[in-house]
């Protein structure tokens, strides 16, 4: 997914929306598409946090800031919201924040209809924060294509897959028309390689699937002609079976040759992408704190596994290798997930430059492999948006550590998580 910033967030939780979208990485590996951050729809005085054009739909994301974090949020579209069983009240008297953003989202939908672009399903996401553990919605609201959620990468990705349900992918030409309608004359959008983001680069499949049968010539059976001396009624009627038999024979021969050729290849080369995941045999102990290994992944494309300003820097500079190590640890009887990323550079100055970028608040970070489909062992899903952070530099090697609680909210200034992240800097990385 390509993330393009057009304006400021419309809410505080919009920063979490931006981080979640950026964590999916570029390309169609996770979901594809183009995310416009902070757009102000034509005809509206208000911004939304994001409009996401996916190959099979449009997602409009509007942030809703709650007064306080909540474990449970009851969020009907047409009735009062409740947080942890208590009616939601705000100083301005609003009892249902959804009302404030539904009109803006409807404006975007009408604008796309007026622009006469390719009709795609338009889903609505109300991103709530600062933190909500569980959101309860009426089934009727879900059927309307509305999701209320705390914008973590996993929950937002699930909403995208549920709401973007067009039966065929949008073509590059159609996607450009939609982007032009949303952000006219934007040079950055015009230069995006939309085919790399999952949009179809040809309309052939679409044209065939939607063609009217009235323009397809009807094939009628020929009347029997006089018999030929060889007993046949014409060479054309016998050509198709013979050709089909020859094609089948050719395919069988090709398969046999491939099987024989590959039988002796005991160590095939990987086809690309992330390297194999390996798991260390035993725990690592640092100053009396145990870290249980949960897998290590090595890659050479460092930028593909980062987001935010860190990703932008890696796209412009050389990085020799990225090693991501996952660990679990405990503090005060709570489980924590720890992601240790080691970036190796051919020059010490490059590592120093990236450290200056990564240490800035909100600058992005390295993504956990679970974002790319490499699930965290044990059936858990840690989210690293609000992680405690630590960094260390050793020559041309830069170590970035993120630590979060498993199954509980985290904050960057949590003392226990900060201690775990700092200790994890000393975990040795494989050479």
N, C-alpha and C positions, 0 to 999 in steps of 0.2 A: 504494500500500500504506500502510495505517495501522500505525504502530509504537507499541505500548503497553507501558510498562515496569511489570512486576508485582514484580520483585525484582532482586537483584544477579546478575551473571553467575556461572556455575558454574566458569568457567575464565578464564585470562588471554586466550586467543584469543577469548573471548566478546565482547570489545570490538570486534574485527574483524568478528564476525558482526553486531553491532549497527550498525556503520558501513555494512556492505554492504547490509543490509536498508533502512536509512534512505536510502541513496543512490538507491534506486529511485523515491523520491518518492511523493506521495499520488496516489490515483486508480488507474484500471485501465490507464493508458497503457503501463506496462511489464509488470506482471503482475497487479496488483490484490491483494486479500486483506487480512488482518489478521495482524500478527506480535505475539505475546505474548513479551516478553523476561523471562527469569528466572522462569518459572513453576515451582512445585513441585507435581507431579502428586499427586492424591489417592491415598493408600496408599503413597507413596514418601517416604523421608527425604532424597532428593537432588533438587536442581534440575537443569533442563536450561537451555541458553542461550536457546533459543527454541522455541516451537511456532507454526508458521505455517499459518493456515487460508487456503487458496487456493480460488478458485471450483471447482476440479476436483480437490482433494485436500488432504491434510494433510501437512506437513513437520515432522518433529521434528529439531531441530538440537542436538547435544551437542558441547561443546568437549573436545578432547584436547590437553593441553599437552605438547610434546616437550621433552627436555632442551636441545636446540640446534637451530638451523635446519638444513635438509637440502635437498640438490638432488634426491634420489630417496628415496621412501618406499615400501617394500613393506608393504602393510597388509591381509593376509588376516584374516578374522573369527575363524578357529579355529586360527591358528598364530602363531608369534612374528613380531613386526614387525622390519623391518630399515631402518636409515637409512644411505644411501650404502653399502650392502653389509654393514654391521656390525650384528650383532644388537642390538636395542634393550634396554638395561638401565637400570633405575632403582634408586635406593637402597632402595625398598620391595620390590624383587624382581619388580615387574610387567614382563612381557615382551610383553603384548598389552593395551594400554589399552582396546580396544574392549569387553572383557569387563565393565569397570566401568560402562559406560553402556548396554549392550544391555538389561540387566534393567530399568533405569529407563524406557527407551523402550517396552519390552513392557508395563510397568505403565500407561503412557498409552494404549496401544492397547486393553488390556483395559478400562480405565475408560470409554473411548468406546463400546465394545461394550456394557458394562453399562448405560450411560446410554440405550441404544437410540435414538441419534441417527442421522441420515442416514448410511448406510455410505459412506465415501469411502476411496480408496486412502491408506494411511499410509506415507510414504517416510521413510527415515532418512538423515541427513547427519551424519557425524563430521567436525567442523571441526578441522583440525590446524594447529598453529603452534608457534613464532613465524613461521616461513616454511618452505614446502615448494614446490619448483619442479615436481616431477613425482610423481604418486601412481600406483602400480600395484596393481590389485586383481584377484583371480580373477574370471573371467566369472560363475561361480556366485553370487558375492556381488553382482555388479551385477544379475543377474536377480532376486535377492531384494529389490531395491529399496533397496540400501544404497550410499551414495556417501561416499568419504573424500576430502576436498579441503581446500585452503587457502581460507578464505572471502573471496574477492574478489568484487566484484559480478558479474562475468561468469561465473565458474565456478559461483557459487551460483545465478545465474539459470538457467543451463543445467540444473543439477540439478532446479530447481523445475519446469521445463518437461518434463523427462523423467519425473519421478515423479508429478506431478499429472495423471492421465490419465483422470479420470472422463468418461464419454461425454457428460454434460450438466452444465451449471453448477449449483451448489448454489443454492437459492433463499434469499432474505433470511430467511424464517422458519426454514429448516433451519440456516442459518449462525448465527442467534442461539441456537438450541438447542445447537449445538456449543460456541459461546463460553461459554454459561452452564455447560455441563458442565466446561469447562476452568477457568473462573474465575467461580464462582457469585457472583451479586449484586454484580457490578462495575459501578458507575454509569457509568464512562467507556465501557465496551464497549457498554452499553445505548443510549448516545447516538450511536453511530457511524452514519453514513449508509452502510449496507452496499451499497446499489444503486450508489453512486458507486465502490465498490471492486470492481465486476465481478460481484456476486452478482445473480441474476435476481430482479427485483421482482415477478414473477408466476409462479404455478405452472401457468399454462395450457398452456405448451409441454410441460412435464413430464407433466402429466396426459394430454395427447393422446398423447404418445409411449409411455406405459406403460399406456394403457387396454386393458382386456381386450376382445377382439373379441366376447365374448358379450353385451356391453351395447350394441353398435352394431347398430341395426336393419338387417336384410337387405332390400335393395331387389330386388324380383322384377319381372320383365317382365310387363306387363299382357297379358291374352289379347286377341287381335284382336277388335275390336267390329265392328258392322255399319258398312259404308262410308257416309260422309255424302254428301249431294248434291254437295258441292264436290270430291269425290274424296279427301278426307283422312279420317284415322281419329281426329282429335281435335286441337285447337289446341295442347295442351301438348306433344305430341311434336314439333311444328315450332318451338316457341318458342325452345329452346336454340340451335339453329344460327343462327337469325336474330339473336338477341341477341349471340352470339359474333361474328358478322360485324360487327355494329354496334360492338362494343367494339374490335375490331381496327382498324376504320376510324377510330374516335375516337383511339386511340393513335397511329396513323400521322399524323393531322392534328396532334396535340399535338407529336409529334417534329419535324414540318416547321416549325411555328410557332416552337419553341424554337431550332432551327438557324438560322432566319432572324433571330430576335431576338439571338442570341449571335454571329452572324457579324461584326457591326460592333464588337464589344467587344474591342479589341486589348489592353487593359490591365485584365484582370479583377482584382477585389480579392481578396486572400488570404482563405482561409476561417477563419483564426484560428490559434492556437498559436504556435510559434516563427517568427520572421522568417526570411527567406531567408539562406542561408549565402553569404558573399562571401569571396573570397580575394585578399589583397593581391598586387600585381604583383612585388615584389622583397623581398629580405631587409631586416630592420631591424638596424642595428648600434648597440649601446650600449657605450661604452667599449671598443671593439675586439672585442666579443663579438657574433657574428652570430646572429640569430633568424630562422628560415625560417617564414613564415606558412603555416598549415594550415587557415585558415577562421575566419570571424567570424560570430557569431549574436547578434542583438539581440532582446530580449523586453521586454514590459511587465509580465508576471506574474513578479515576482522570486521569490516564495516557491515557485512550482512547480518551480524549478530549483535548490533548495537542500535541505539536510538538516540534521538535528540541531537544536541550539539556534539556529543561524543561521536555519533555516527557520521555527522557532517565532516568532522575533522579527519576521521579515519578514511573517508572517501577521497580526501585530498592528499593524504600522506601515506607513506609506505609502512606496512606492518608485516613482520615476518610470520608471526604465529599467535593465535589466541588459544589458550587452554582454560576451559571452564570446569571447575571442580565443585561438586555439590556435597554438602555435609549437613548432618543434623546434630544438634547439641541440646542441652537443657540448662535452664537457669530458673531458680525458684520454682522447681517442679513444672515448668512450662517448656514445651518443645519449640525449638527454633530451627528454621531453615537458613543455611549459610551458603551463599554463592561466592566462590573465590575465582576471580578472573585474572589471569596472568597474560599480559600482552608483551611480546618480545619484538624489539626493533633493531634494525641494523646499525642505528646510531643512537648514542645516549641522548643527544639533544632532542630527538623526536619523542622519546619517552618523557622527558622533562616538559616539553610543550603540551603533550596530551594531559599530563598531570595537572597543569595549570587550568586546562579546560574542564576536566572531570571534577575538580574540587569546587567548582562554582555551583551554588544551589540551583536546582532545576535544569542542569546542563545535560541530563540524560545519563545513560549508563549502558552496561552490557546486559543483554537479555538472557533470561534463564532458558535452557533448552526446552522446557515444557511449553514455551510459547510456540516453538517450532515442531511440536508433536512428540517430543521426547519426555514422556510423563515422569513426574517425580516418583521414585519408588515408594511403595507402601500405600498407594491410593490417595495420597494427599495432594493438594494443589496450593502451594504457597504463592502469595502475590507480593512482588517486590516494589510496588509503587511508593510506599512510605517506609522504606527500609532505612535502618541505621547504616552508616557508611564509614569506611576507613580506606586509606590508600597508603602505599609505600613504594619507594623508588630504589632500585638497585642497578645502577649502570643503565643498560638498555632494556631492562625488564621492569615493567610497571604492574603492580598488583592492586586491583580494585575489589573490595569486599562489600557485600550487602547482606544484612541479616534481618529477618522478620520472624514474627511468631507464626506458628502453624495453627490455623483455626481461630485466631484472635486478631484484633486490630493492632497495628504497629505504628510507631511514630519515630521519626528520625533521631529524636533526642532521648529515646529510651535508654536509661543507664545500663541495663543488663544487655540489651542488644548491641549497644556501642562497645561494651566490653568484649562480647563475643566476636564482633567484627574486627576489633583491634587485635585480639589474640590470633584470629584466623590469618592475619597477615604473615605469620611465621610458619604456616603450613607449607611444606616443600612441594613444589610442582614437578611433575615428571619432565625429564629432559627430552 
